[in-house]
Amino acid sequence: MNKTMQRMLFWSPRALTIIFAVFISIFALDVFNEGYDFWKTLLALAIHLIPTLVILLFLVVAWRWEWIGGIVFLILAVSYVVMVWGRFPVSVYFVISGPMVIISMLFFVNWKYRSEIRTK
């Protein structure tokens, strides 16, 4: 495996997780349209950003132990589909769970080739 492929394999799940966290954070911005006062808006924003915080905490763990990232992001993807099944069109499941499945698979591949990637 060449050096470029090693870097891509190492950074792709991490970068995609950060991009996904930013994407999920966008949904928290709807609290500004609710007409709350400053403190209620701040509290609502903090509550809406909890999923982003959870994703970023899992990223911190997965950064060192890729297999945990693979398992956790797959569980998150399946859990989301199970919890909200029937509430949205199928495309919504692909938009939210799809990236988590891809991130999960990339962490598993990263874990499988860890010895090649981390070799100096």
Contacts in CASP RR format, 6 or more apart in sequence:
PFRMAT RR
TARGET T0000
AUTHOR 0000-0000-0000
METHOD contacts of the structure
MODEL  1
MNKTMQRMLFWSPRALTIIFAVFISIFALDVFNEGYDFWKTLLALAIHLI
PTLVILLFLVVAWRWEWIGGIVFLILAVSYVVMVWGRFPVSVYFVISGPM
VIISMLFFVNWKYRSEIRTK
1 9 0 8 1.000
1 113 0 8 1.000
1 116 0 8 1.000
1 117 0 8 1.000
6 113 0 8 1.000
6 116 0 8 1.000
6 117 0 8 1.000
9 106 0 8 1.000
9 109 0 8 1.000
9 110 0 8 1.000
9 113 0 8 1.000
9 117 0 8 1.000
10 110 0 8 1.000
10 117 0 8 1.000
12 106 0 8 1.000
13 62 0 8 1.000
13 66 0 8 1.000
13 69 0 8 1.000
13 103 0 8 1.000
13 106 0 8 1.000
13 107 0 8 1.000
13 110 0 8 1.000
14 59 0 8 1.000
14 62 0 8 1.000
14 63 0 8 1.000
16 99 0 8 1.000
16 102 0 8 1.000
16 103 0 8 1.000
16 106 0 8 1.000
17 55 0 8 1.000
17 56 0 8 1.000
17 58 0 8 1.000
17 59 0 8 1.000
17 62 0 8 1.000
17 73 0 8 1.000
17 103 0 8 1.000
18 56 0 8 1.000
18 59 0 8 1.000
20 55 0 8 1.000
20 99 0 8 1.000
20 100 0 8 1.000
20 103 0 8 1.000
21 52 0 8 1.000
21 55 0 8 1.000
21 56 0 8 1.000
21 59 0 8 1.000
23 99 0 8 1.000
24 51 0 8 1.000
24 52 0 8 1.000
24 55 0 8 1.000
25 49 0 8 1.000
25 52 0 8 1.000
27 48 0 8 1.000
28 45 0 8 1.000
28 48 0 8 1.000
28 49 0 8 1.000
28 52 0 8 1.000
30 48 0 8 1.000
31 41 0 8 1.000
31 44 0 8 1.000
31 45 0 8 1.000
31 48 0 8 1.000
32 41 0 8 1.000
32 45 0 8 1.000
34 41 0 8 1.000
34 44 0 8 1.000
35 41 0 8 1.000
36 44 0 8 1.000
55 76 0 8 1.000
58 68 0 8 1.000
58 69 0 8 1.000
58 72 0 8 1.000
58 73 0 8 1.000
58 76 0 8 1.000
61 68 0 8 1.000
61 69 0 8 1.000
61 72 0 8 1.000
62 68 0 8 1.000
62 69 0 8 1.000
62 70 0 8 1.000
62 72 0 8 1.000
62 73 0 8 1.000
62 107 0 8 1.000
66 107 0 8 1.000
66 108 0 8 1.000
66 110 0 8 1.000
66 111 0 8 1.000
66 114 0 8 1.000
67 107 0 8 1.000
67 108 0 8 1.000
67 111 0 8 1.000
69 103 0 8 1.000
69 104 0 8 1.000
69 107 0 8 1.000
70 103 0 8 1.000
70 104 0 8 1.000
70 105 0 8 1.000
70 107 0 8 1.000
70 108 0 8 1.000
70 111 0 8 1.000
71 104 0 8 1.000
72 104 0 8 1.000
73 100 0 8 1.000
73 101 0 8 1.000
73 103 0 8 1.000
73 104 0 8 1.000
73 107 0 8 1.000
74 100 0 8 1.000
74 101 0 8 1.000
74 104 0 8 1.000
76 100 0 8 1.000
77 97 0 8 1.000
77 98 0 8 1.000
77 100 0 8 1.000
77 101 0 8 1.000
77 104 0 8 1.000
78 97 0 8 1.000
80 93 0 8 1.000
80 96 0 8 1.000
80 97 0 8 1.000
80 100 0 8 1.000
81 93 0 8 1.000
81 97 0 8 1.000
84 92 0 8 1.000
84 93 0 8 1.000
85 93 0 8 1.000
110 117 0 8 1.000
END
